[in-house]
Amino acid sequence: MSGALPPPRKIIHCDCDCFYAAVETRDDPGLAGRPLAVGGRPERRGVVATCNYEARAFGIHSAMAMAQALRRCPDLVVLPPDFSRYRRVAEQIRVIFRDFTPLVEPLSLDEAFLDVSASAHQGGSATRIAEEIRARVCAEVGITVSAGVAPNKFLAKIASDWRKPDGLFVIPPAAVDDFVRALPVRRLFGVGAATAERLQRLGVTTCAQLRELPLPLLSERFGAFGRQLYELCRGVDERPVEPHRRRKSLSVETTFARDLPSLESCLAALGELHAELAGRLRRLDPSYAVQGRFVKLRFDDFAATTLERRLSGEADLGGYRELCAAAWHRRARPVRLLGLGVRLADRSAALQEDLFAEPVTGPVD
């Protein structure tokens, strides 16, 4: 019928449970039932990349300093990450995803969106497709996957976390409004601690309360993000699943076992990082163009700064030395973490943009 609304999309978000730790336990069954963290060594000021649920029972979580994790759980098993092995496992899982739909958007090694709106598998039932995917990953790969099914990406991602680990949660179209109304605003995509606090000052902690605020007020208080808040609290998210989503940046960083005490020591450390970045750039798809370079510094007081400049020419070491010096002078303190990176764009689009762009001569925070 002319003017009829299109049928709701069927989106699945799949998220591997404690992925790195799950792969390690699969390959060494003796680790089963023991608190396990994958990450850097405590003596090198490493952090937890991921941990299993036995470790989480001690309050350990991702991004926690490994030394603190060991204080909370002295029996914690700490393993270094093996990213080449994790990538192989991730590709096995993606092959399974693609058996059901070509519309697969990986978010990281361990999670992805799938659009199964047009899939004929399981009679077109997104719920049964998600169940089959979970069963196949468990049987063929040997790890568990939690999944969320919903009419859009925002809700599917929330749903996949609802019954972790090894769970499935479905938000059918008819249930979206009631589900979102009761949702805390901190669960909205893009709402961090600072935004949640600002909303709380407006008397808003749930999406039902957020719906009471008019769009002009949200736009005034939150800028462009105000419209996103207005839509998300109503369960609206029109973002498509993008199977060919392009990388926007490439970076390398390291946390030092001992703080770098001076600018000179930071500059001396750049060479090894730059060599690593250059190696990764050489392996990059040639359809990418480098448009900018940036440095990231985290100081001994955990304050961080990033400094970026548009790039014309190569990402040479000299340019990073200049950026690093400018960034260091913002606080002039010992440095615990140093990172280098580049901003990327499609080469064809970058060539067109360069014809009209004004040169950028100053730093961009």
Backbone torsions as a table, in degrees:
resi	resn	phi	psi	omega
1	MET	NA	136.0	-178.1
2	SER	-62.9	134.7	178.3
3	GLY	84.0	-0.6	-180.0
4	ALA	-68.0	146.1	178.1
5	LEU	-70.1	143.8	176.7
6	PRO	-66.0	152.8	178.6
7	PRO	-64.5	151.6	179.7
8	PRO	-59.9	144.7	175.2
9	ARG	-70.9	158.6	177.3
10	LYS	-120.1	103.8	-176.0
11	ILE	-114.0	133.9	175.1
12	ILE	-114.9	133.2	169.6
13	HIS	-111.3	120.6	178.9
14	CYS	-106.9	133.5	-176.4
15	ASP	-137.7	115.2	179.4
16	CYS	-65.7	141.4	-178.8
17	ASP	-82.4	117.7	176.9
18	CYS	47.3	56.5	-163.4
19	PHE	-51.4	-58.6	-176.9
20	TYR	-59.5	-44.7	-179.7
21	ALA	-65.5	-36.5	179.9
22	ALA	-65.5	-40.6	178.3
23	VAL	-65.0	-42.7	179.9
24	GLU	-62.5	-41.1	-179.4
25	THR	-70.8	-37.7	175.8
26	ARG	-58.3	-42.0	-176.1
27	ASP	-83.0	-14.8	176.5
28	ASP	-138.8	85.5	-176.2
29	PRO	-57.5	-18.2	177.6
30	GLY	-65.0	-14.6	178.5
31	LEU	-83.4	-11.6	-176.6
32	ALA	-59.0	132.5	177.8
33	GLY	83.9	-6.3	-179.7
34	ARG	-99.4	144.2	175.5
35	PRO	-64.9	127.4	-172.0
36	LEU	-135.7	135.2	173.7
37	ALA	-129.7	139.4	174.4
38	VAL	-107.7	129.0	-179.2
39	GLY	166.7	-162.0	-176.5
40	GLY	-82.0	157.1	-179.7
41	ARG	-69.1	143.4	-178.1
42	PRO	-63.4	-33.7	-178.5
43	GLU	-70.3	-15.2	175.4
44	ARG	-106.1	18.8	177.7
45	ARG	59.3	37.1	178.7
46	GLY	-72.1	165.7	179.5
47	VAL	-124.0	164.2	178.8
48	VAL	-77.3	121.9	174.5
49	ALA	-81.6	-44.8	172.5
50	THR	-158.6	163.0	178.0
51	CYS	-147.7	159.6	-179.8
52	ASN	-84.5	177.2	-175.1
53	TYR	-71.1	-27.2	174.7
54	GLU	-62.1	-37.9	176.9
55	ALA	-73.1	-36.0	-179.4
56	ARG	-64.3	-25.1	177.4
57	ALA	-63.0	-20.2	177.6
58	PHE	-93.3	5.4	-179.1
59	GLY	86.3	12.0	178.9
60	ILE	-81.4	143.5	-179.4
61	HIS	-150.7	168.1	178.9
62	SER	-60.0	145.0	178.9
63	ALA	76.0	-1.2	174.2
64	MET	-73.1	143.5	174.6
65	ALA	-60.1	132.8	-176.6
66	MET	-61.5	-33.9	178.1
67	ALA	-61.2	-40.9	178.4
68	GLN	-67.1	-39.1	178.6
69	ALA	-60.3	-41.1	179.9
70	LEU	-70.4	-30.3	174.9
71	ARG	-66.8	-36.8	179.3
72	ARG	-73.6	-31.8	-178.4
73	CYS	-141.4	90.1	-178.1
74	PRO	-60.0	-24.1	179.8
75	ASP	-88.3	8.3	-178.7
76	LEU	-60.8	130.4	173.2
77	VAL	-85.2	123.0	-178.3
78	VAL	-112.0	123.1	179.2
79	LEU	-122.2	142.4	175.1
80	PRO	-73.4	148.7	179.4
81	PRO	-70.4	147.1	176.5
82	ASP	-122.7	82.2	-170.1
83	PHE	-66.6	-31.6	178.5
84	SER	-63.2	-39.4	177.8
85	ARG	-69.1	-41.4	179.7
86	TYR	-64.3	-37.4	178.3
87	ARG	-64.3	-38.6	178.6
88	ARG	-64.1	-41.8	178.8
89	VAL	-65.7	-42.0	179.5
90	ALA	-60.3	-39.1	179.9
91	GLU	-68.3	-36.7	174.3
92	GLN	-56.9	-43.7	-178.4
93	ILE	-68.0	-40.2	-179.5
94	ARG	-66.0	-32.3	175.4
95	VAL	-61.0	-40.5	176.9
96	ILE	-64.1	-45.8	178.4
97	PHE	-53.7	-45.5	-174.2
98	ARG	-71.9	-11.4	172.6
99	ASP	-69.1	-18.7	-175.9
100	PHE	-106.0	-27.8	-179.7
101	THR	-164.6	144.8	173.1
102	PRO	-78.5	-10.9	-176.5
103	LEU	-90.1	79.2	-179.6
104	VAL	-120.0	123.1	179.5
105	GLU	-115.7	98.9	177.4
106	PRO	-68.3	137.3	175.1
107	LEU	-99.3	-29.1	178.6
108	SER	-164.9	-172.7	179.2
109	LEU	-60.4	-31.9	-168.2
110	ASP	-110.9	8.3	178.5
111	GLU	-150.3	154.6	-178.5
112	ALA	-160.9	153.0	168.8
113	PHE	-95.4	143.7	173.1
114	LEU	-128.5	131.6	172.7
115	ASP	-100.1	110.0	-177.6
116	VAL	-110.3	22.6	-177.4
117	SER	-56.4	-36.8	-176.8
118	ALA	-104.3	8.7	-177.4
119	SER	-75.2	137.1	178.0
120	ALA	-93.0	-4.6	-179.8
121	HIS	-63.6	146.9	177.0
122	GLN	51.4	38.1	178.5
123	GLY	65.3	19.7	-179.6
124	GLY	81.8	8.6	-179.3
125	SER	-83.8	115.4	178.9
126	ALA	-64.2	-34.7	179.4
127	THR	-63.5	-47.3	-179.4
128	ARG	-69.1	-32.9	175.2
129	ILE	-62.4	-45.3	178.7
130	ALA	-61.2	-40.8	178.1
131	GLU	-62.1	-42.6	-179.6
132	GLU	-67.1	-40.7	178.0
133	ILE	-59.4	-47.1	-179.2
134	ARG	-61.4	-41.3	179.8
135	ALA	-66.1	-40.4	-178.7
136	ARG	-69.0	-42.1	178.9
137	VAL	-61.8	-41.5	179.4
138	CYS	-63.7	-44.8	-176.2
139	ALA	-74.5	-40.7	-172.3
140	GLU	-93.0	-28.4	-176.0
141	VAL	-109.0	-30.6	175.3
142	GLY	91.0	17.9	174.5
143	ILE	-132.2	168.1	-178.5
144	THR	-103.3	152.1	-179.4
145	VAL	-129.4	133.5	170.3
146	SER	-96.6	147.5	-175.7
147	ALA	-137.6	148.6	173.6
148	GLY	-125.1	139.1	-179.6
149	VAL	-121.5	129.5	-177.3
150	ALA	-161.2	173.1	179.6
151	PRO	-78.0	-7.4	178.8
152	ASN	-151.5	171.9	-174.0
153	LYS	-67.0	-43.7	-178.4
154	PHE	-55.7	-49.3	-177.3
155	LEU	-74.3	-35.5	179.5
156	ALA	-63.0	-38.5	180.0
157	LYS	-68.1	-40.6	175.8
158	ILE	-62.8	-42.5	-176.7
159	ALA	-63.7	-35.4	-177.7
160	SER	-65.5	-22.3	-179.5
161	ASP	-91.9	-6.4	-169.4
162	TRP	-72.6	-33.0	-177.3
163	ARG	-127.5	34.8	176.0
164	LYS	-69.6	149.3	-5.0
165	PRO	-87.9	164.0	173.8
166	ASP	55.0	46.1	-176.9
167	GLY	-125.7	168.4	176.5
168	LEU	-136.5	130.0	177.8
169	PHE	-133.0	134.2	-175.4
170	VAL	-118.7	131.9	173.4
171	ILE	-114.3	94.5	179.6
172	PRO	-68.9	157.8	-177.8
173	PRO	-52.0	-39.2	-177.1
174	ALA	-69.0	-18.6	-177.1
175	ALA	-98.5	-4.4	-173.4
176	VAL	-59.0	-47.4	-172.9
177	ASP	-61.9	-48.6	-179.5
178	ASP	-65.3	-39.3	-179.1
179	PHE	-62.9	-46.5	-175.9
180	VAL	-70.8	-37.1	179.5
181	ARG	-54.4	-41.0	-176.1
182	ALA	-84.3	-4.7	-173.8
183	LEU	-74.6	132.7	173.4
184	PRO	-63.9	143.3	-177.6
185	VAL	-64.3	-23.9	179.4
186	ARG	-66.1	-14.4	177.7
187	ARG	-85.5	-5.9	-179.3
188	LEU	-73.0	142.5	178.6
189	PHE	-58.5	124.8	177.7
190	GLY	93.1	-6.7	-179.9
191	VAL	-92.7	108.3	175.5
192	GLY	-98.5	-168.3	-176.1
193	ALA	-61.6	-41.7	-177.1
194	ALA	-66.3	-44.0	179.6
195	THR	-67.1	-39.8	178.2
196	ALA	-61.2	-37.9	178.9
197	GLU	-67.6	-40.6	178.3
198	ARG	-64.0	-39.6	177.9
199	LEU	-67.0	-37.9	179.3
200	GLN	-62.9	-35.0	177.1
201	ARG	-65.8	-21.0	175.5
202	LEU	-90.9	5.7	179.8
203	GLY	82.2	22.1	-174.2
204	VAL	-116.6	119.2	172.8
205	THR	-126.5	-16.5	179.2
206	THR	-122.5	162.8	178.5
207	CYS	-66.8	-31.5	176.7
208	ALA	-60.4	-41.9	178.0
209	GLN	-69.5	-37.2	180.0
210	LEU	-63.4	-33.5	179.5
211	ARG	-63.9	-18.4	-179.6
212	GLU	-77.2	-15.2	-178.9
213	LEU	-88.5	128.6	-178.6
214	PRO	-71.3	155.0	-179.2
215	LEU	-57.5	-43.2	179.3
216	PRO	-58.2	-38.4	179.1
217	LEU	-67.2	-43.3	179.6
218	LEU	-63.8	-39.0	178.7
219	SER	-66.5	-37.6	179.4
220	GLU	-66.4	-42.7	-175.4
221	ARG	-81.9	-31.3	-171.4
222	PHE	-124.5	7.5	178.2
223	GLY	64.2	-141.5	-177.6
224	ALA	-62.5	-27.5	-179.8
225	PHE	-68.7	-18.9	179.6
226	GLY	-59.6	-41.2	178.7
227	ARG	-65.3	-39.0	178.8
228	GLN	-62.8	-41.6	176.4
229	LEU	-61.1	-42.8	-179.6
230	TYR	-58.8	-41.3	-177.7
231	GLU	-78.6	-44.6	-176.5
232	LEU	-63.0	-38.0	-179.4
233	CYS	-69.3	-8.8	173.7
234	ARG	-105.1	6.3	177.9
235	GLY	77.9	19.6	-177.3
236	VAL	-97.9	125.4	175.9
237	ASP	-153.9	105.1	-175.1
238	GLU	-94.1	5.6	-178.6
239	ARG	-59.5	130.5	177.3
240	PRO	-79.8	159.0	168.6
241	VAL	-75.3	123.7	-172.6
242	GLU	-113.1	98.2	-177.1
243	PRO	-68.0	-18.6	-178.1
244	HIS	-117.2	38.2	179.8
245	ARG	-59.2	134.8	-172.4
246	ARG	-94.9	145.0	175.3
247	ARG	-67.2	139.4	-179.4
248	LYS	-106.0	-15.4	-179.9
249	SER	-156.3	166.3	176.6
250	LEU	-144.4	130.5	-175.5
251	SER	-149.9	161.8	173.2
252	VAL	-135.4	149.6	177.6
253	GLU	-154.0	162.8	177.1
254	THR	-146.3	144.2	172.2
255	THR	-102.4	126.2	-172.5
256	PHE	-85.9	145.0	178.5
257	ALA	-61.9	-34.0	175.2
258	ARG	-129.2	141.1	-179.2
259	ASP	-56.7	141.5	172.4
260	LEU	-78.0	118.3	-167.8
261	PRO	-79.3	-16.7	-171.6
262	SER	-146.5	168.7	175.0
263	LEU	-60.7	-41.0	-178.8
264	GLU	-59.6	-40.5	179.5
265	SER	-69.7	-32.4	174.9
266	CYS	-64.9	-45.9	-179.6
267	LEU	-62.8	-36.2	179.8
268	ALA	-67.3	-27.4	-178.5
269	ALA	-82.8	-10.6	-175.1
270	LEU	-68.2	-32.1	-173.1
271	GLY	-57.4	-47.9	-178.4
272	GLU	-65.8	-42.0	177.9
273	LEU	-63.4	-42.7	-179.2
274	HIS	-63.7	-38.2	178.0
275	ALA	-63.2	-39.8	178.1
276	GLU	-65.1	-43.2	178.8
277	LEU	-63.7	-43.4	180.0
278	ALA	-60.7	-39.7	177.6
279	GLY	-62.5	-41.5	178.1
280	ARG	-67.6	-36.0	178.0
281	LEU	-65.3	-35.9	179.3
282	ARG	-65.1	-28.0	-180.0
283	ARG	-89.0	-1.4	-176.0
284	LEU	-74.4	145.4	175.1
285	ASP	-52.9	129.8	-177.1
286	PRO	-67.4	-6.5	177.6
287	SER	-75.9	-7.3	177.5
288	TYR	-90.2	147.2	171.6
289	ALA	-120.0	141.0	177.1
290	VAL	-86.2	124.3	-176.4
291	GLN	-113.2	-17.2	-178.5
292	GLY	-159.8	162.3	176.1
293	ARG	-127.4	153.1	178.4
294	PHE	-146.8	157.0	171.9
295	VAL	-124.5	150.6	178.0
296	LYS	-128.1	131.4	176.4
297	LEU	-125.5	133.9	169.6
298	ARG	-116.3	124.2	-173.4
299	PHE	-87.4	174.8	-176.6
300	ASP	-65.4	-19.4	176.8
301	ASP	-92.6	9.9	177.4
302	PHE	74.6	-0.6	170.8
303	ALA	-68.3	145.2	-177.6
304	ALA	-127.4	153.0	175.2
305	THR	-143.1	145.5	176.5
306	THR	-126.7	135.2	-179.7
307	LEU	-127.6	132.7	-171.7
308	GLU	-134.7	146.0	173.4
309	ARG	-141.5	147.7	174.3
310	ARG	-62.7	146.3	-174.0
311	LEU	-118.6	127.9	169.6
312	SER	-121.3	118.9	-174.3
313	GLY	104.7	-153.8	-175.8
314	GLU	-91.2	157.6	177.3
315	ALA	-82.5	69.4	-173.4
316	ASP	-78.0	161.4	-177.5
317	LEU	-64.2	-36.7	-179.0
318	GLY	-58.6	-40.8	179.1
319	GLY	-64.5	-37.7	177.7
320	TYR	-69.2	-33.3	177.1
321	ARG	-62.6	-42.2	178.8
322	GLU	-63.5	-44.8	179.5
323	LEU	-63.6	-42.7	-178.7
324	CYS	-61.2	-43.4	-179.9
325	ALA	-62.6	-43.3	-179.9
326	ALA	-65.3	-40.4	-180.0
327	ALA	-68.2	-40.1	-178.4
328	TRP	-63.0	-37.7	-177.6
329	HIS	-68.6	-10.7	176.9
330	ARG	-66.0	-30.5	179.5
331	ARG	-129.8	-24.7	178.4
332	ALA	50.9	53.7	179.6
333	ARG	-130.1	165.6	173.7
334	PRO	-57.3	149.7	-173.8
335	VAL	-115.4	131.5	178.4
336	ARG	-101.2	-26.5	-179.3
337	LEU	-135.3	139.2	178.8
338	LEU	-134.7	132.6	-179.7
339	GLY	-137.6	149.6	176.6
340	LEU	-128.1	147.1	177.9
341	GLY	-160.8	174.1	176.9
342	VAL	-131.8	150.6	171.3
343	ARG	-93.6	139.7	-174.0
344	LEU	-119.9	155.3	175.3
345	ALA	-149.5	163.5	172.8
346	ASP	-63.4	135.6	-176.1
347	ARG	-60.4	-41.4	-177.8
348	SER	-65.0	-42.9	179.3
349	ALA	-67.2	-37.3	-179.4
350	ALA	-65.2	-37.7	179.5
351	LEU	-64.6	-40.3	178.4
352	GLN	-67.1	-42.4	-177.7
353	GLU	-63.1	-38.7	-177.4
354	ASP	-63.7	-22.0	-179.7
355	LEU	-69.4	-25.2	-172.3
356	PHE	-119.8	-12.3	-171.7
357	ALA	-74.4	146.3	169.9
358	GLU	-81.5	142.1	179.5
359	PRO	-67.8	142.9	176.6
360	VAL	-99.4	119.3	-174.6
361	THR	-109.0	-16.8	-177.0
362	GLY	-109.8	170.0	179.7
363	PRO	-74.0	152.1	176.4
364	VAL	-121.2	126.7	179.9
365	ASP	-76.4	NA	NA
